[in-house]
Every structure is written in C-alpha cells, then in structure tokens.
C-alpha cells in the first residue's frame, strides 16, 4: 500500500485531526501569536502525554502567560510551577527559556535552518520538526514513537529518525496539509488501536498489516 493511500484511509476513518491545536480566541483577545503556543507546546510535550501538556498550557493561559515574551520575562521559579503538570518541569522551564530567546522574533520560525535549530539546547529532531512544520509551515515530516511503532508493525519499515523521515518525505506529495494531518492521524490510530498491545481485531487496516495476527 502506498503512503498516500494509507493517509487517505486513516483520514476517512479518523477524520481531520486539525493538529496542532491552538486557542485562536485566546490569542485574539491577548494580542499574542498562535505560533508561540505551538513552540511552547512542542517543548512541553517532550516525554509526556498531551493531556499533561494541556494542563500546563491552561495554567499559562490563566496567568496570561501563553507567549514567548512571558517565558522570557517570568522568573524560572514561577514558570516551573505553572508547567509542573507537564513533568520534568525544572528542565523544561530552562528549555523553554532557551527556545524563547532563540525565537526572538518568532518570525524566525519561517526561515531558520533546521540544523541551526537543532543546536539549541534541549531541541531534538522531533521537537525541531514539530516546530518547523506546525509553527513555521515548513515541509518537514515529524517522526515520533507512535510513527515508529506503527510503521514497524504495519509495513515492517524501521530505521533511524532520519531514515524514517526521509522515507515519508520521499513518498508523499509536497503538501503541508498532508504532512500535518498524516502525522496526527498516525498518532491517533496508534493511541486508540495500534497501542502498545494492539487491538488488531478492531483495526480496519488489519488485512494490509504485515504484523496483524492471522486469527483476525
């Protein structure tokens, strides 16, 4: 099955995911930039679930702090307390401060080179690609643990981060909408069906999956 066909099947079943989620109303009221919420969320989501990130983001919103300028000017102690639900809050507060300093101005996300972003302390490949794709509208595919697990099971495709990234980018149309939705759709499928212990009997892809149990 071609990747584009897989994308369309996932889209038909799970529907548009609209990722990366941002609170547009909040930013209109506060005069802040939605791209900054994406950058903050990309750092906060490291090694934790999105539910925990949402709690931290809500804390920031309650203090009118969902912006990079807030991250830059607020004390690290206050920042740590606000983002505590996201876990590793001491480390993430420092990373947020570093990333906020780097993206001054935020428009830099539109033109910064990926390799330059990867030199920022605390920014790995997944975080960098998430920021560039969702905040910068740049054609770079995000590989996360869900993508790795799904592709290993479904198509027996494995490799390093760079190898999997190249696999997607070489086999998909150069379309931002597809890049954003496909990554989100794989994550959704991996969360609800292709879990750590997969629910193969409930999977609409089982007939094409190279790892599905033959009993299904």
C-alpha positions as CSV (number, residue, x, y, z in Angstrom):
1,X,0.0,0.0,0.0
2,X,1.3,3.4,-1.0
3,X,1.7,6.0,1.8
4,X,-0.8,8.3,0.2
5,X,-3.4,5.5,0.1
6,X,-2.7,4.9,3.8
7,X,-3.1,8.5,4.5
8,X,-6.5,8.6,2.8
9,X,-7.7,5.5,4.6
10,X,-6.7,7.0,8.0
11,X,-8.3,10.3,7.1
12,X,-11.6,8.6,6.1
13,X,-11.7,6.6,9.3
14,X,-10.5,9.0,11.9
15,X,-11.4,12.3,10.2
16,X,-9.3,15.5,10.2
17,X,-7.3,16.0,13.3
18,X,-6.6,19.7,12.9
19,X,-3.2,19.4,14.5
20,X,-1.5,21.4,16.1
21,X,-4.4,22.6,18.3
22,X,-4.2,26.3,19.3
23,X,-6.6,28.6,21.2
24,X,-7.2,31.2,18.5
25,X,-9.7,33.1,20.6
26,X,-7.1,33.4,23.4
27,X,-4.6,34.9,21.1
28,X,-7.0,37.3,19.5
29,X,-8.0,38.7,22.9
30,X,-4.5,38.9,24.2
31,X,-2.8,40.0,21.0
32,X,-0.4,37.1,21.1
33,X,0.9,34.9,18.3
34,X,-0.6,31.4,18.0
35,X,2.8,30.1,16.7
36,X,4.2,30.8,20.1
37,X,1.7,28.4,21.7
38,X,2.9,25.7,19.2
39,X,6.5,26.3,20.1
40,X,5.8,26.2,23.8
41,X,3.7,23.0,23.4
42,X,6.4,21.3,21.4
43,X,8.8,21.7,24.3
44,X,6.3,20.8,26.9
45,X,5.2,17.6,25.2
46,X,8.7,16.0,25.5
47,X,8.5,12.8,27.4
48,X,4.9,13.2,28.5
49,X,1.3,12.9,27.3
50,X,-0.6,15.6,25.5
51,X,-3.2,15.6,28.4
52,X,-0.5,16.7,30.8
53,X,0.6,19.4,28.3
54,X,-2.9,20.7,28.1
55,X,-3.0,21.2,31.9
56,X,0.3,23.2,31.8
57,X,-1.0,25.3,28.9
58,X,-4.2,26.1,30.9
59,X,-2.0,27.2,33.8
60,X,-0.1,29.5,31.5
61,X,-3.4,30.9,30.0
62,X,-4.8,31.7,33.4
63,X,-1.7,33.9,34.0
64,X,-1.8,35.4,30.5
65,X,1.4,33.6,30.0
66,X,0.9,31.7,26.8
67,X,3.6,33.6,24.9
68,X,7.3,33.6,24.4
69,X,7.6,37.1,25.9
70,X,6.1,35.8,29.1
71,X,8.6,32.9,29.2
72,X,11.4,35.3,28.7
73,X,10.5,37.7,31.4
74,X,8.9,35.5,34.1
75,X,11.1,34.0,36.8
76,X,12.1,30.4,36.3
77,X,10.5,29.5,39.7
78,X,7.1,30.8,38.6
79,X,7.5,29.2,35.2
80,X,8.3,25.8,36.8
81,X,5.2,26.0,39.0
82,X,2.9,26.8,36.0
83,X,4.2,24.0,33.8
84,X,4.6,21.4,36.6
85,X,1.7,19.2,35.1
86,X,3.9,18.5,32.0
87,X,6.6,16.8,34.1
88,X,10.3,17.4,34.2
89,X,9.3,21.0,35.0
90,X,12.7,22.3,36.1
91,X,14.4,21.0,32.9
92,X,11.5,22.2,30.7
93,X,11.4,25.6,32.2
94,X,15.1,26.1,31.3
95,X,14.5,24.7,27.8
96,X,11.5,27.0,27.3
97,X,13.6,30.0,28.3
98,X,16.4,29.0,25.8
99,X,13.9,28.3,23.0
100,X,12.1,31.6,23.7
101,X,15.3,33.5,23.5
102,X,16.2,31.8,20.2
103,X,12.8,32.7,18.6
104,X,13.2,36.4,19.1
105,X,11.4,37.4,16.9
106,X,9.0,34.5,16.4
107,X,9.0,35.2,12.7
108,X,12.4,33.4,12.7
109,X,10.4,30.1,12.6
110,X,9.7,30.8,9.0
111,X,13.3,30.9,7.8
112,X,15.6,29.3,10.4
113,X,17.6,26.4,9.1
114,X,16.7,23.0,10.8
115,X,20.4,22.4,11.6
116,X,20.6,25.7,13.4
117,X,17.5,24.9,15.5
118,X,19.0,21.5,16.4
119,X,21.9,23.3,18.0
120,X,19.6,24.9,20.6
121,X,20.0,23.1,23.9
122,X,17.0,20.8,24.6
123,X,15.8,20.7,21.0
124,X,16.0,17.3,19.4
125,X,14.9,16.2,16.0
126,X,11.2,15.6,16.9
127,X,10.8,18.9,18.7
128,X,12.6,20.8,15.9
129,X,10.4,19.2,13.1
130,X,7.2,19.8,15.1
131,X,8.1,23.5,15.5
132,X,9.1,23.9,11.8
133,X,6.1,22.0,10.4
134,X,3.3,23.3,12.6
135,X,4.5,26.8,13.6
136,X,6.6,27.5,10.6
137,X,4.6,25.8,7.9
138,X,7.7,24.1,6.6
139,X,7.8,20.8,4.7
140,X,9.4,18.6,7.2
141,X,7.9,15.4,8.5
142,X,7.7,14.6,12.2
143,X,8.7,11.2,13.4
144,X,7.7,10.2,16.9
145,X,7.3,7.0,18.9
146,X,3.8,6.3,17.6
147,X,5.0,6.7,14.0
148,X,7.9,4.3,14.6
149,X,5.8,1.7,16.3
150,X,3.0,1.9,13.6
151,X,5.3,1.7,10.6
152,X,7.3,-1.2,12.2
153,X,4.1,-3.2,12.6
154,X,2.1,-2.2,9.6
155,X,4.8,-2.2,6.9
156,X,7.9,-3.6,8.6
157,X,9.6,-0.3,8.0
158,X,12.2,0.5,10.5
159,X,15.2,2.8,10.7
160,X,16.7,5.8,12.4
161,X,14.8,9.1,12.8
162,X,16.4,10.4,9.7
163,X,15.8,7.3,7.7
164,X,12.1,7.2,8.6
165,X,11.8,11.0,7.9
166,X,13.3,10.5,4.5
167,X,11.0,7.6,3.8
168,X,7.9,9.7,4.4
169,X,9.2,12.8,2.6
170,X,10.3,10.8,-0.5
171,X,6.9,9.0,-0.8
172,X,4.4,11.8,0.0
173,X,3.3,14.7,-2.1
174,X,4.9,18.0,-1.1
175,X,1.7,19.2,0.7
176,X,1.7,20.9,4.1
177,X,-1.8,19.7,4.8
178,X,-0.9,16.1,4.1
179,X,2.3,16.3,6.3
180,X,0.4,17.8,9.2
181,X,-2.7,15.5,9.0
182,X,-0.8,12.3,8.3
183,X,1.5,12.7,11.4
184,X,-1.6,13.5,13.5
185,X,-3.6,10.6,12.0
186,X,-0.9,8.0,12.7
187,X,-0.7,9.2,16.3
188,X,-4.4,9.0,16.7
189,X,-4.5,5.5,15.2
190,X,-1.6,4.4,17.5
191,X,-3.4,5.8,20.6
192,X,-6.8,4.2,20.0
193,X,-6.0,1.0,18.0
194,X,-2.3,0.3,17.4
195,X,-1.5,0.6,21.1
196,X,1.4,-1.0,23.0
197,X,-0.8,-4.1,23.0
198,X,-2.5,-3.7,19.6
199,X,-6.2,-4.1,19.1
200,X,-5.8,-5.9,15.8
201,X,-9.4,-7.2,15.9
202,X,-10.7,-3.6,15.8
203,X,-8.3,-2.4,13.2
204,X,-9.6,-1.6,9.7
205,X,-6.1,-1.9,8.4
206,X,-5.6,-5.5,9.6
207,X,-5.9,-7.0,6.1
208,X,-3.0,-5.0,4.9
209,X,-0.9,-5.0,8.1
210,X,2.2,-7.2,8.0
211,X,2.0,-7.8,11.7
212,X,-1.7,-8.4,12.4
213,X,-2.5,-11.7,14.0
214,X,-3.7,-14.3,11.4
215,X,-6.6,-15.1,13.8
216,X,-8.2,-11.8,12.8
